[in-house]
Amino acid sequence: MNDNIIYLGLLADEEIELDSAALALSALDHEGLDVEPYLDRLRIINAAVDAARGSVDEEALRSGEAQGALLAQVISGEFGFMGDSESYDAPLNADMIRVLDRRRGLPVSLSILYVAVARRMGWTAHALNTPSHVLVSIGPEDSPALIDPFQGGALVQPEQLMTLLERALGPGAWPQEAHVAPMSNRMTLVRLLLNQASRAEQAGDPARACILYERMTVVAPEHGAGWWELARLQLAEGEVDAARASLSAMLEITRDPERRAQIGAALTRLAG
């Protein structure tokens, strides 16, 4: 079934539409389900945001705060999309089909929805690499606003961001610029899949986790960590040849000498 997402690995990053790509990934777990009605739901949300935008003076929508507020008004206020704090770790919160059904999700899945809609409005928006809780940056590059789709698109103040980072990083850790860096489209999808894979492992389902890491290598073939985690799980399942193939694929894309040596050592052990 991964043949249905091969195109995502071949697209240039800027050509990936986050919400429809997440929907394509979700469809792999819903064999036989017609995806077109879900694409229609995305179109309806986009049309509603565009209509709300048309009722506001364009000059008033130049700031990130105003753009974020309009998104929140429609996506959360009109359509009811919010974070699922009651069953946070449920796999369906990272499954875009179920997110659209329930209008509940994880920070990363809801951020994908917000970012995709914002971009269709012609606005600059990014999902951020915030640890444990993805946020969205929206607005002009020199003065973006931060919003939290999990909290209904609420504006995130600097002190709230610091609290979130300190809680995620643990005592004594110091927030770094990388923790609020924009993620590429491909890495945003990787983050979505990683959420699913880690929860599958925590639930004692390595076979499911392996499937998700395989998808990660299809969507982001140059993301070495995906190949490494896939090889780890394959080896744990006794699939030595498959693990060797995954490590060899990782070696092809890895340029860091230390990492290459680590991969080479692992391949040598497997050969033995």
RAVEN-V292524 format. One record per backbone hydrogen bond with DSSP energy under -0.5 kcal/mol. NH is the residue of the N-H (numbers start at 1). CO is the residue of the C=O. Records with the same first field share a line. If there is no record, write none. Layout:
NH = CO / CO
This chain:
4 = 1
5 = 2
6 = 2 / 3
8 = 5
9 = 5 / 6
10 = 6
11 = 7
15 = 12
16 = 12 / 13
18 = 16
21 = 17
22 = 18
23 = 19
24 = 20
25 = 21
26 = 22
27 = 23
28 = 24 / 25
29 = 26
30 = 27
33 = 30
35 = 33
38 = 35
39 = 35
40 = 36
41 = 37
42 = 38
43 = 39
44 = 40
45 = 41
46 = 42
47 = 43
48 = 44
49 = 45
50 = 46
51 = 47
52 = 48
53 = 49
54 = 50
55 = 51 / 52
56 = 53
60 = 57
61 = 58
62 = 59
64 = 143
67 = 63
68 = 64
69 = 65
70 = 66
71 = 67
72 = 68
73 = 69
74 = 70
75 = 71
76 = 71 / 72
77 = 72
78 = 73 / 74
79 = 74
80 = 76
81 = 75
82 = 103
83 = 150
84 = 105
85 = 83
90 = 87
93 = 90
94 = 91
95 = 92
96 = 94
99 = 95
100 = 96
101 = 97
102 = 98
103 = 99
104 = 99
105 = 82
106 = 93
110 = 106
111 = 107
112 = 108
113 = 109
114 = 110
115 = 111
116 = 112
117 = 113
118 = 114
119 = 115
120 = 116
121 = 117 / 118
122 = 119
123 = 118
125 = 123
126 = 137
128 = 135
129 = 181
130 = 128
133 = 130
136 = 147
137 = 126
138 = 145
139 = 124
140 = 62
143 = 140
145 = 138
147 = 136
148 = 154
149 = 147
151 = 148
152 = 149
153 = 148
154 = 148 / 151
156 = 146
157 = 155
160 = 157
161 = 157
162 = 158
163 = 159
164 = 160
165 = 161
166 = 162
167 = 163
168 = 164
169 = 165
170 = 166
173 = 170
175 = 173
179 = 176
180 = 177
181 = 178
183 = 127
188 = 184
189 = 185
190 = 186
191 = 187
192 = 188
193 = 189
194 = 190
195 = 191
196 = 192
197 = 193
198 = 194
199 = 195
200 = 196
201 = 197
202 = 198
203 = 199
204 = 201
205 = 200
209 = 205
210 = 206
211 = 207
212 = 208
213 = 209
214 = 210
215 = 211
216 = 212
217 = 213
218 = 214
219 = 215
220 = 216
221 = 218
223 = 220
224 = 222
226 = 223
227 = 223
228 = 224
229 = 225
230 = 226
231 = 227
232 = 228
233 = 229
234 = 230
235 = 231
236 = 232
237 = 233
238 = 235
239 = 234
240 = 238
243 = 239
244 = 240
245 = 241
246 = 242
247 = 243
248 = 244
249 = 245
250 = 246
251 = 247
252 = 248
253 = 249 / 250
254 = 250
260 = 256
261 = 257
262 = 258
263 = 259
264 = 260
265 = 261
266 = 262
267 = 263
268 = 264
269 = 265
270 = 266
271 = 267
272 = 268
